[in-house]
């Protein structure tokens, strides 16, 4: 598996876990928990990817063949 795919999976897992924790911690009705979970998951996932790109660990560049 390529580095970018691996990072996307890790970012999704971390973001989802943190998002679920925050959503449940805040509480409320099912819709607000779901929306909070989704927003936090997106923010955390994007932060994981951004920090890896800034650190130079992963280059999100692909040629015409998708490699």
C-alpha positions in Angstrom: 0.0 0.0 0.0 1.3 3.5 -0.8 2.2 6.0 1.8 -0.7 8.3 1.0 -3.2 5.5 1.3 -1.7 4.3 4.6 -1.8 7.9 6.0 -5.4 8.4 4.9 -6.4 5.2 6.7 -4.5 6.2 9.9 -5.9 9.8 9.7 -9.5 8.4 9.3 -9.1 6.0 12.2 -7.6 8.7 14.5 -10.1 11.3 13.5 -13.0 8.9 13.9 -11.9 7.8 17.3 -11.4 11.3 18.6 -14.6 12.5 16.9 -16.7 9.7 18.5 -15.2 10.4 21.9 -16.0 14.1 21.7 -19.4 13.5 20.3 -20.4 11.1 23.1 -18.8 13.3 25.7 -20.7 16.4 24.7 -23.9 14.3 24.6 -27.3 15.5 23.5 -29.6 14.0 20.9 -28.4 11.5 18.3 -28.2 14.2 15.5 -25.9 16.5 17.5 -23.7 13.7 18.5 -23.4 12.5 14.9 -22.6 16.0 13.6 -20.1 16.7 16.3 -18.4 13.3 15.6 -18.3 14.0 11.9 -16.9 17.6 12.3 -14.2 16.6 14.8 -13.2 13.5 12.7 -12.7 15.7 9.7 -10.7 18.3 11.6 -8.5 15.7 13.3 -8.0 13.7 10.1 -7.1 16.8 8.2 -4.6 17.8 10.9 -2.9 14.4 10.8 -2.5 14.6 7.1 -1.4 18.3 7.1 1.2 17.6 9.8 2.6 14.7 7.9 2.8 16.7 4.7 4.4 19.7 6.4 6.9 17.4 8.1 7.7 16.0 4.6 6.9 12.4 5.5 4.4 12.0 2.7 4.3 13.6 -0.8 0.8 13.7 -2.2 2.0 13.8 -5.8 0.9 11.4 -8.5 1.9 11.0 -12.2 -0.4 10.2 -15.0 -0.4 6.5 -14.2 -1.5 7.2 -10.6 1.8 6.2 -9.0 
